[in-house]
Amino acid sequence: MIEVIHVSKAYQENRVLNDVSLEIPDEKITALIGSNGAGKSTLLSIVSRLLNQDSGDIKIDGINMKDMKSLEIAKKMAILKQTNHISMRVTIKELVSFGRFPYTKGRLKKEDEAKIEEAITYMDLKDIENQYIDQLSGGQKQRAYIAMIIAQDTKYILLDEPLNNLDIKYGVEMMQLLQKLVKDLKKTIVVVMHDINFAAAFADHIIAMKHGEIVDQGHIDHMIDKTILDHVFDHDFCIAGFNGKKVCLYYNQMESTYERIITQDTDIK
């Protein structure tokens, strides 16, 4: 389990995180939601120790991160930021091999080669493993980066807006893949998301943020709630039921659509 305990962060007079405390449950997909500027990406960076907090503690499996070395953390936690910049031209296989750095520092052994092969195969990239990253589509590129994360072989995976620049098809495939990682490989995944309906459909646990603070957190059945979402996003939501899932409607001009759904499905809040 990842525990965040009374964490705060400020840039001069701008407090971006204010006394944040939360728990990330194991072997689940946890979605961090909230408007731009809520502090989601900052929190993710602090949890991964890419950024230092001003106060508070982060614990991984009961161990304070302050007492852990960087390589030790890298063997437990992998992070993929929203923007990935690679200064050199690399193939998919070369990119995936970077995931083994915490174990090898660049000197690959047979075990590392096996992990790389497994990750490439798992992500269905074997046929194009020698293609260069800059030749790939957005969906293929994202799969290559996820393969690198898989090769790193960590319990925890942190993803900062992985659906950005993906169309609906690849966005759905990405979230289905994350569910598969949880089920098959017992991963614990934290995802920063903007699309509340993707969170409602694919996450197990949701943490809602606003102005650098936690508004609420819990199972999706609790969190996909009109009162909570209205407050988090400063907007009027309608929560509808469709095929056993909650759907968030937030377009004011769709009042007639709300009425039609209400008459067709009783699972409405």
N, C-alpha and C positions, 0 to 999 in steps of 0.2 A: 504493500500500500504506500502511496505517496501522501504525505501530510504537509500541509502549509499552515504555519502557526503564527498568527499575528504579524504578517509580513506587510511592510510599508515601503514605498519608494517615491521619491520626489526629485524633480529637477528644479532647483532653486525654489521658487514659490509655487510651482505647479506640482501638486501631489497627484501622482498617477495611480498609486495603489495605497489604500488606507485601511490598515489593520485587517488584512485579508486572512481568513482561516477557512480551510476546506480539507476534504479527504477525497482521494481518487480511488474508487474501488477496483480491486484486482479483477482481471479477465473480463473487462467490460469496455464498451466504447463510451467515453465521457465527452460530451460536447460543451465547449465554452461558448456561450452566446451573449450578445449585447451589441449595442450600437457602436459605430466608430468612436474611438477615444475612450471606450469603457475600461480599458486596461488589460484586455485579453492577451494580446501578443506580448506585452510587457511581463505579465504573469508567467506566460509560457517560457520566456527567456530567463526569468529568475529561477523557475523550477529546474531548468536544464543547466543552470549556472553559467549561461552566456552573459548574464547581467547580475550584478550584486545588488541585493536588497539593502536598504538603509537600516532596517530592523526586522526582527522576527527570524524564524527558522524554517528550514525545509528538511524533512526526514524521508528517507527511502528505506522501506522495510525496517523502520525503527531506528535507523542510523542517521545522525545529523550530517548533512552534506558538508558542513564545515570541517568535519573530521575525516572526510574522504578525499583521496587524491583524484585528479582529473581522469586518469586512465581507468581508475576503479569505477567512477561514475559512467564513463563511456562504455563500460562493459555491462552496465545495468540499464542505461537510458540512451535512446537515440532521438535526435530532433531533426526535423526537416522544416526549414524556414520557408516563408512565402516566396522569397526570391532567392534562387540559387545561381551563383556566379562561379563558373569554372574558367580560369584564365587560359587553360590549355585545351587543345582539341583531343578528346578522348572517345574511345568506343564504349559501348554499353558494358562490355566485360571489364574494361579498365575502371569505369566508374564504380561498378559493383564491388570491385576489389578494394576500393577505398574503405568500404565498411569493415574490413578486417584490420585496419591500422591499429586500433587499440590493443590488439593481440600480437601483432607482428612488427609494427613500426616500419612496414614496407617490405619485409622479408617473408614472403609467403611460403608456408609449408604445405604438405599434402592435405592436412586437415583444413587449412584455409582455402585451398583450391576446391575442396569438396563442398565447403560452405558456399562459396561463390557459385559453383555449378548448381547447387540446390536452389539458391535464390533466383538465379536466371531461369531455371526450369519452372519453378513455382509461379513466376510471373509471366510464363509463356513467352519468353524473349529469346529462346535458344536459336531460332532460325535467323535472328537479326543481331546476335550478340556482338558481331564485328562491325556493325554500322556505327557511325559517329553520332554523338548526341545531337549535334546541330542539324542532322539530317532527319530527325524524328518528328512525328506529329506531337501535338500537345499531350495527347493521351499516352502515347508510347513513351514520351520523355518522363511523364509522371510515374509510369510503371517502372522505368529504369531506376529512378531515384528510390522508389519503394523497395526495389530489389536490393539496392545498396543498404537500406535500413535493415532488411531481413538478414543480409549477410553479416551485419554487425551483431546479430544474435543477442538482442537485449530483451529483457522482460517488459520494459516500458518504451512506448513509441509516442512521441509528441509531434503533432503536425499542425503547422500554422497555415490555415486556409488552403488546404490541398485541392479544393474544388475551383479555385480561381482560374479563370481562362479555360475551363473545361466546359464543353457543351453538355446538355442534359444527359445524353447517352453515356458519355464518359464519366460524368459526375455520379450517375447511378452505379456504373461499374466499379468506380473507385470505392464507394461506400459499401457495396457488396463484398469487395475484396477485403476491406477492413473487418467486416463481420467474419469473413473466412479466416483471417489471421487470428482473431480472438478464439474462434471455434477450433481450428486445426492446431495452432501453435501456442495457444494459451497466452496471447499477448494482452497487455493492458494498454489501451490507446486513448490519448487525449487529443481532441480535434478542435481547433478554433474554427467556428462556422458563422456565416452570415445568413444562410438560408434556413429559416426556422423549420420549414417542412422537411428538409433533409435530416435535421436533428430529430424531428418527431418520428420519422420513418425508420431511421437506422441507429440512433443512439440508444443506450440503455439508461444513461444517467446524464443529467443536464445541470450545469452550473451557470446561473444568469448573473451578469455583471452590469453595473451602471455607475458611472463617475468614480471608477476605481474601487468600488465596494461590491461585496457579494449581496445580491438581492435575495436569492433563494437558491437552494440546491436539492437535488433528489431524483427519484425515479421519474421517467417521462410521464407516467400517469398523473403524477403530482404537478410536474413542471409545465406541461402543455395545458395551461389554464388561463382563461381570459384575464383575470385580475392580475396575475403575475406578468403576463406578456404586455398588457396595456401599460403597466408601470415601467417595465424594462425598456420598451421601445417608444414610449410616449405616443402611442397610437391606439386606435380602436380596433380590436381583434374580434373575430367570430370564430369559435372553435367548432368544427363540424366533424361528424364521424363518417368514414368511408372505408368499406371493406375491413372493418375491425381496427382501423388506424385513425388517429386524430389528424385533422387537416386544419391548418391555420389560414383563415381568409382575412385579408387586411386592406382591401380596396373599397373605399367608401361608395364608389359608384356601382358596386355589385350587390346592393341591397336586395334586388329582385332575385339574384342568384342565391343569396342566403335563404330567402323565403322558399325557393324551390327545393333546396337541399333539406331544409327543416321539415318539409312535408314528406321527404323521401327517406329520411334517416333520423331515428329518434336519439341517436348518441350525440347530442348537441349540448354545448354549454354556452 
